Amino acid sequence: MAAVLESLLREEVSVAAAVRWIARSAQSSEEDAGEAAALRSLQPLRKEFVPFLLNFLREQSSRVVPQGPPTPAKAPGSSAALPGRPGGPPRGGRGARSQLFPPTEPLSAAAEAPSARRGGRRRGAGPARERGGRGPGSLEEGVGAESLLWAGSRRPRAAGSPGSPSRARCDPPNLSNLEEFPPVGSVPPGGAGTRPSRRINPTPVSEERSLSKPKTCFTSPPISCVPGAQPSVLDSSPWGQGPAAGCRSLQEEREMLRKERSKQLQQSPAPACPTPEPGSTLPTRTGSLTAEPADPAKVSSRQRLELVALVYSACIAENLVPNLFLELFFVLQLLTARRMVAAKDSDLEPSPGVLDSLESPLFQSVHDCVFFAVQVLEHQFQVLSYLDKGTLKLLAENERLLCFSPALQGRLRAAYEGSVAKVSLAMPPSVQAVSFQPETDNRANFSSDRAFHTFKKQRDVFYEVLREWEDRHEEPGWDFEKGLGSRIRAMMGQLSAACSHSHFVRLFQKQLLQMCQSPGGAGGTILGEAPDVLNMLGADKLGRLRRLQERLAAPQSSCGPCPPPSFPGCQGFFRDFILSASSFQFNQHLMDSLSLKIRELNSLVLPHPEPSDEDGESDVDWQGERRQFAVVLLSLRLLAKFLGFVAFLPYRGPEPPPTRELQDSILALRSQVPPVLDVRALLQQGLRAHRAVLTVPWLVEFLSLADHIVPMLDYYRSIFTLLLHLHRFPQSLKTCSLWKRVRWMSLRWIQKLQNMVWMACLWWTSTCSTLAVLILAQLAQAFFHNQPPSLRRTVEFVAERIGSNCVKHIKATLVADLVRQAESLLQEQLVTQRQEGGDPGQLLEILCSQLCPHGAQALTQGREFCQKKSPGAVQALLPEETPAAVLSSAENIAVGLATEKACTWLSANITALIRREVKAAVSRMLRAQGPEPAVREDRRGCSRACEHHAPLPSHLISEIKDVLSVAVGPRDPEEGVSPEHLEQLVGQLGQTLRCRQVKTWQHALLVCPCMWLITRATLAQGCYSKDGANIQGLLAFSPQFLCPPAEQHLAKCSVELASLLVADQIPVLGPPTQHRLERGQARRLLHMLLSLWKDDFQVPVPLQLLLRPRNVGLLADTRPREWDLLLFLLRELVEKGLMGQKEIEACLDSLHEAQWPEDFAEELATLFNLFLAEPQVPEPQLRACELVQPNRGTVLAQS
Amino acid sequence: MILTKAQYDEIAQCLVSVPPTRQSLRKLKQRFPRYLDGVGKNGAAPVLLELANEVDYAPSLMARIILERFLQEHKETPPSKSVINSLLRDPSQIPDGVLANQVYQCIVNDCCYGPLVDCIKHAIGHEHEILLRDLLLEKNLSFLDEDQLRAKGYDKTPDFILQVPIAVEGHIIHWIESKASFGDECSHHAYLHDQFWSYWNRFGPGLVIYWYGFIQELDCNRERGILLKACFPTDIVTLCHGAAAP
């Protein structure tokens, strides 16, 4: 390996040739014969070059004291050592960084052990998968050898025969091997007799990841293990937080490490490099920050550094490195190196001019490091230019960079100014509920009332749970399952009908998208900083360097060295909800719904290629498209993550199957299970349609949640193969570079319109003859083909909206008219039916048969509507400069599409719609009519003279109730009612009944002092205008204060009052001698009441109450009994037509059935006879009504 | 009138020295024979009302209990709630004349419960809704009222949903609920659970007007999206669609 490098350094081989040699096994024709010969001899080593190079660089930089943490990476594969040090241990091992690819050692059981032990805390990704996902080995092997990778062939070997003596040098790196890829932030435990590795390689991320565990999955490593965090629902679940014991053991390891280091420090008098304290999370807190200034003039062996940088850059550019961000991170560490640790004497003293040797260290000083880093960065400018704005600014302001390459600095600054990529640091938005939409959420969408009301409750419970989670999930000691689990399960238990499940899933999914779609919502504050990072940057350059480094070390929304498929922020709620609900039905419906949504979003029309003009001013449309694309992509990734989570949930276990046999049987079983979503087909389609940019990101999210077995299944293995191929040969995507693929925002699309199935074709197909169809369809397609895509979207949008509005319009006009007709028909029918005794069901049928044929008008009206509305909308939405011909074509197409949409719906549904509406109207009317529809009279408004000063009904009921309670008793001797008050009360009742509308609030206040008090404060603030300017307009619609229930109670109270008057039971205030109301007063009051009953009440007055035993019985208590008022009242009732003669007779008749004292029964019978005897008294005379049996001395009536 | 919780507690303590409890309810049921004794002696005496006063229980609730027992003994099957309610609404339908009078007496003398009081409460609530409606109209705020919402099939219906949201004291308001009562802890929590949060769950943040005031400390969900006021708000910001000033 070193030979290759050496020959490069000696310029025997050109860098280009070397890279070609590395990247492709086949020699290309343009290669120089000499070079070819030089390289051919090294052919067997080809595969090992990249690992060697990366390890070489790590090793060379081992004396660099970085600003931040060391680069967390190492890999197996290369045992090739430097000349003169064959197989020797890497020197400088004391440094903070170790090899990316360490010398191969036999894979020992001990090395595997931690992997197995930690498996329980890992999120269920299998080692086989990750092994293929990232390892440079896979890079070397190319697509042809992938089957080996994906087969997981090493797993059985490792598990079954742990003592396997050696493995092929070119084995892919085993990412599950904690010795090789130690968990971020952890230290491999020492085996027996082995010193614990001194390497501390935490990638500082955030506090929550400070104790993270290895994340062995496709996208990457760590999973948080927050100390004290709640144990998950299922502790065995790999998705739960790790058990506290796991954290403790990690702490123990750290403790061991600390002890070990202090021992070393005691041994060596010279203080070693200030290795960051274990557990410290960010380099900002790692102590000494003194940095040596870097000077370009002091760079040793420039040429050699340039060469190595060139090769290294070429490897990056060729996508040969396992993880680009790790390399970028490494380079930035070099750029921001604080200083070099003093090396051994022999290592120092550079030999100037010596280029052909690898003997002398590559990096002899900080100057070298910075020079090298700047060189690499220059080569990687294209990559850098896609970084987010904030990072670009930090880079551009780096003084070392400015000092070493002003040109690069200038380019970075330009890129910064032109960049629109932002890492959103917005605060997570507070929870917003999914709004209620009658179209999907009202009763008509449910199978039964019960299902509807159950879902109503569930929605409320769901948000209650969500709010509680929001309030409490950050509290220490709070546990989702303990706090909410049972409530969630109880709620899920109520979802019985399948349709309820789908409703709930829709709510769940919408809420998920709503809360987690924004990057802020997904991860909270990404860097744990205030929104404007840039403003926080101090002037001191070290601070900036640090920030720069942190920024690259910290995971960002889209990248970061190793973004794990965690469920940050709000996503955690949804994950835990699924786990706690543990409902099979829910999961199934959720998968269905997620799959559907993914398919739907995945078919999004991709944005147009980036406008070619380089003036930086992007087309407005294009920006909109990009934004839309961003939203869709985020949604897709989120949905796919949850789909993967739910789909693989039943298979996920803490560890892979222990034996080959078990694994085989599982494989045999699983291979029979169809995938939840045919992701392979979608990926293939995506590739064919050049839409991989949309498909791959969500697919990766989906796969990142797969279980151990998945990578071994043929179906998924083929997907991984395909993905690996893409990773290795990005050019197959026909994009300009890898980066254009990774940073989707900047991708140049190759948009192929011919693959789009376009609605218009369908429309024309259905309406025109075959020949015409073809031509028209082609024409339409051709029309849009040469127009900006926004035109087609506009037309489709207009057609969609107008079509939908058309249906609504028909509902509001034609259907509403028909319903009104139905109502009036019904009125007529009801009258006849009451006489004939018909059935309401039949009535409905008759109505529908009469009205439904009118639905045919809907199509005509619909066409007219679309014809009228569409062109204007198209016109308004297209640029004014659109040529007339284009505009008119667009309008015509929009009209056609809208008409098609509306008419299709109408012709299929109009009859059902009319039927439904009429039915609703009929039942509404029947309900409202109640049992006695005839009593209902038309509502009257206020008279012209009404000044709307009437007391409020509530006030009146309250007043009358007081009178009734005093009358009924018990009462104190001094309690009573003044006759004036009684008259006033009845008068007010009349006012209230006659005032049917409230003119203004002011009047309401005037009539109700208590309300005046309530709003006094408001008035004091002068918030109301004094004039009633728009009152006339309001009057027509203003409903009355008097609502039917209140009016009914008033009616009933008035009847009770009349009963008390008749029985002379109202205690009157006044001189002690006079405790009774005068007969004249009583009669006057009864007159007033009779008038109210006749003219003012608009609800049925329960006059029959007057003749109920209880009310008539009031008379029994009076001594002497006086019957004249009752007789008077009865006659007046008949006279005024308030009660029929027969009705009263029936009531009086039934009074006999009650048990009365004998004398009372006799008097009652007499009254009955009297009433019958003088049925038609034109004018009720206040005359004596002497009843029989005067010998009893009972004065029945007096004049 | 907005009270602090401390002030409210003080008042409540004075008002309800002996709150009605389940235990007292049990005692009442045992005392039913006493009612019979009482009315046996004098049917016109306010036996039932006095019984209620004696055990510090609402007269109309007492009437309900006695009525329930009465019907049970006469029909042997437990009477349905709707039958009891209809008899309480119209005591003249009670077969026993004495009991009918006693029940009616209880109902007209009860200031807190019973059909008549319920009606007054309902009427007050309705009147305040009308008042609020007029204020909204006066402010030119367009809205959907409860009936319109019900017609559209909404499962939960606040008094008013604003068709265009407004901001009150810096908080977005989508809906307004009128409460013609004092917002004490107990009723507010019940309202939160049964109504306000349900509205929030469907329509977003909103405003509750307790026309008769509320306990200040209860107005703690402003940030979350439930604002309490004791009157129609003055600090209203509306979305202006007018043309920009030249």
Interface residues (C-beta under 8 A of the other chain):
Chain A: S430 Q432 A433 S435 F436 P438 D441 N442 R443 A444 F452 H453 F455 K456 R459 D460 F462 Y463 E464 R467 L952 P953 S954 I957 S958 K961 L964 S965 V968 G969 P970 V998 T1000 W1001 A1004 C1008 M1011 I1014 T1015 A1017 T1018 Q1021 C1023 Y1024 S1025 N1030 L1034 F1037 S1038 P1039 Q1040 F1041 C1043 P1045 A1046 H1049 K1052 C1053 P1102 L1105 R1108 P1109 R1110 N1111 G1113 D1117 A1154 Q1155
Chain B: A44 P46 L49 E50 D90 P91 S92 Q93 I94 G97 A100 N101 Y104 Q105 V108 N109 P115 L116 V117 C119 I120 H122 A123 I124 H126 E127 I130 L131 R133 D134 L135 L137 E138 N140 K152 G153 Y154 D155 K156 W197 S198 W200 N201 R202 F203 G204 W211 Y212 E223 R224 A230 C231 F232 T234
